[in-house]
């Protein structure tokens, strides 16, 4: 990893969006200006993350129970944000975790006071997926956030079954595909927890993780993702 930073300093690349020289390793292959213009998710329901004209609780969440007490997304999974997140998730751009961690920390700071000491966890991947990608981007993000900003990290969940990739499935198929694939592996069940994921498409994976955590005894859950489709 240090070799990559040194190589970048010696041979900085050009921004893939505007062509300017990238001055900051943490945002490459984007320059700082283009990174700052990524498509933010914006105002949304604090319980399900659905877009709203202003932050609050949507009508659907007022009528029905959802496993999350809070759910937030950094970016809209489109345009420049989609391109860069694909670099991070699929092309091994591990260095971007540092700047994404700072963005997520700002969300954590704005959670209610009783979340200030809540531990962090992440949506796990099956070992085969980690092997084929060389790293697990969500876990790496969680560990970067924990290390750099001193947040307690608990690897609370394990993925026990390798099933079809979610990307090619419908919402109903996704829900069925992830059911029963996660289990709690920690004996230290916290009252509150913050769970991270990368891309929220239908929410099936993240929702299943939250349900499993609540069934194990977690009372309050805040979910944060890098982007929502």
C-alpha positions in Angstrom: 0.0 0.0 0.0 2.8 2.4 0.8 4.3 1.6 -2.6 1.1 2.7 -4.2 1.2 6.1 -2.4 4.8 6.5 -3.4 4.1 5.7 -7.0 1.2 8.2 -7.0 3.5 11.0 -5.7 6.0 10.2 -8.4 3.5 9.7 -11.2 0.2 11.4 -10.4 -2.6 10.5 -12.7 -5.1 12.7 -14.5 -8.7 13.0 -13.3 -10.9 10.6 -15.2 -13.7 13.3 -15.3 -12.0 16.6 -16.2 -8.4 15.6 -17.1 -6.8 17.8 -14.4 -3.9 16.3 -12.4 -5.0 14.5 -9.2 -3.3 16.2 -6.3 -4.8 14.0 -3.5 -4.2 10.2 -3.4 -7.3 9.7 -1.4 -9.7 10.9 -4.1 -7.9 9.5 -7.2 -8.8 8.7 -9.9 -10.7 11.9 -9.4 -9.4 15.4 -8.6 -10.6 17.1 -5.5 -12.9 19.4 -7.5 -14.7 16.6 -9.2 -14.9 14.5 -6.0 -16.6 17.4 -4.2 -19.3 17.5 -6.9 -20.3 13.8 -6.5 -24.1 13.4 -6.5 -25.3 13.5 -2.9 -28.3 11.5 -1.8 -29.9 14.5 -0.2 -32.9 14.8 2.2 -34.6 11.6 3.0 -36.7 9.6 5.5 -34.6 9.0 8.6 -35.9 5.4 9.0 -35.9 4.0 5.5 -33.6 6.4 3.6 -36.2 7.1 0.9 -35.9 10.6 -0.7 -38.2 13.3 0.7 -38.5 17.0 0.1 -37.1 17.5 3.7 -35.7 15.1 6.4 -38.4 13.4 8.5 -40.3 10.1 8.6 -42.2 9.0 5.5 -45.9 7.9 5.6 -45.0 4.3 4.9 -42.6 4.2 8.0 -45.3 5.8 10.2 -47.7 3.0 9.3 -45.3 0.0 9.4 -42.3 -1.3 11.4 -38.9 -1.2 9.8 -35.8 -2.8 11.3 -33.9 0.5 11.2 -34.2 3.4 13.6 -32.0 5.5 11.3 -30.9 4.9 7.7 -28.7 7.3 5.8 -26.9 7.2 2.4 -23.9 9.4 1.3 -24.4 9.5 -2.4 -26.9 8.8 -5.2 -25.6 5.8 -7.2 -25.3 7.7 -10.5 -23.0 9.8 -12.5 -19.5 10.5 -11.1 -20.5 8.9 -7.8 -21.3 5.6 -9.5 -18.0 5.6 -11.4 -15.9 6.2 -8.3 -17.8 3.8 -6.1 -17.3 1.1 -8.7 -13.6 1.8 -8.6 -13.7 1.4 -4.9 -15.9 -1.7 -4.8 -14.8 -3.6 -7.9 -11.4 -2.3 -8.9 -9.5 -2.4 -5.6 -9.2 1.3 -5.0 -8.8 0.7 -1.2 -7.3 4.2 -0.6 -10.6 5.9 -1.1 -11.8 4.3 2.2 -10.1 7.1 4.1 -12.1 9.9 2.6 -15.3 8.0 2.6 -14.7 7.3 6.3 -14.5 11.0 7.0 -17.8 11.5 5.2 -19.5 8.7 7.2 -18.1 10.1 10.4 -20.0 13.3 9.8 -23.3 11.3 9.6 -22.4 9.5 12.9 -21.7 12.8 14.6 -25.3 13.9 13.8 -26.9 10.8 15.2 -28.7 11.2 18.6 -26.5 11.5 21.6 -27.2 7.9 22.8 -25.4 6.7 19.6 -22.1 8.4 20.5 -20.7 5.2 22.1 -22.4 2.7 19.8 -20.1 0.2 18.2 -19.7 -0.2 14.4 -20.2 -3.3 12.4 -20.6 -4.1 8.6 -22.4 -6.3 6.2 -20.1 -9.3 5.8 -19.2 -11.0 2.5 -18.7 -14.8 2.0 -15.0 -15.8 2.1 -15.2 -16.8 -1.6 -16.3 -13.3 -2.6 -13.4 -11.8 -0.6 -11.0 -14.2 -2.2 -12.1 -13.3 -5.7 -11.9 -9.5 -5.1 -8.8 -9.6 -2.8 -10.5 -7.6 -0.2 -13.9 -6.8 1.3 -14.6 -3.1 0.6 -17.2 -2.7 3.4 -15.1 -4.3 6.0 -12.1 -2.3 4.9 -14.1 0.9 5.2 -15.4 -0.1 8.7 -11.8 -0.9 9.8 -10.5 2.4 8.4 -13.3 4.3 10.2 -12.6 2.5 13.4 -8.9 3.0 13.3 -8.7 6.6 12.2 -11.6 7.9 14.2 -11.5 5.7 17.3 -14.9 4.0 17.0 -15.3 0.5 18.5 -15.6 -2.1 15.8 -17.5 -5.4 16.3 -17.5 -8.0 13.4 -21.0 -9.0 14.6 -22.2 -11.0 11.5 -21.0 -13.8 9.3 -22.3 -14.8 5.9 -22.8 -18.5 6.0 -24.1 -19.3 2.5 -22.7 -18.4 -0.9 -25.7 -17.7 -3.2 -26.3 -15.9 -6.5 -24.9 -12.4 -6.8 -27.7 -9.9 -6.0 -27.0 -7.7 -9.0 -28.9 -9.7 -11.5 -32.0 -10.4 -9.3 -35.3 -8.7 -8.9 -36.4 -7.2 -5.5 -38.4 -10.3 -4.6 -35.6 -12.6 -5.7 -33.1 -10.6 -3.7 -35.1 -10.9 -0.5 -35.4 -14.7 -1.0 -31.8 -15.0 -1.9 -30.4 -13.5 1.3 -32.9 -15.0 3.7 -31.1 -17.2 6.3 -27.6 -16.3 4.9 -26.4 -14.3 7.9 -25.8 -15.2 11.6 -24.6 -13.3 14.6 -21.1 -14.4 15.7 -20.5 -12.1 18.7 -21.6 -12.9 22.3 -21.3 -9.3 23.2 -24.6 -8.0 21.9 -24.8 -4.2 22.2 -28.0 -2.3 22.8 -27.3 0.0 19.9 -25.2 -0.6 16.8 -24.2 1.2 13.5 -24.0 -1.0 10.5 -22.2 -0.1 7.2 -22.8 -1.2 3.6 -21.6 0.0 0.3 -24.4 0.1 -2.3 -28.1 0.0 -1.4 -30.1 -1.2 -4.3 -33.4 -2.8 -3.0 -32.1 -2.9 0.6 -32.7 -6.7 0.9 -29.2 -7.5 2.2 -29.0 -4.6 4.7 -32.5 -5.2 5.9 -31.8 -8.9 6.5 -28.7 -8.1 8.5 -30.7 -5.6 10.6 -33.5 -8.2 11.2 -30.9 -10.8 12.3 -29.3 -8.3 14.7 -32.6 -7.3 16.2 -33.6 -10.9 16.7 -30.3 -11.4 18.6 -31.1 -8.6 21.0 -29.9 -5.3 19.5 -32.6 -2.8 20.3 -31.6 0.2 18.1 -29.9 0.2 14.7 -28.5 3.0 12.5 -27.6 2.0 8.9 -25.2 4.0 6.7 -24.3 3.2 3.1 -22.0 4.8 0.6 -24.7 5.1 -2.0 -28.3 4.2 -2.9 -29.5 3.4 -6.3 
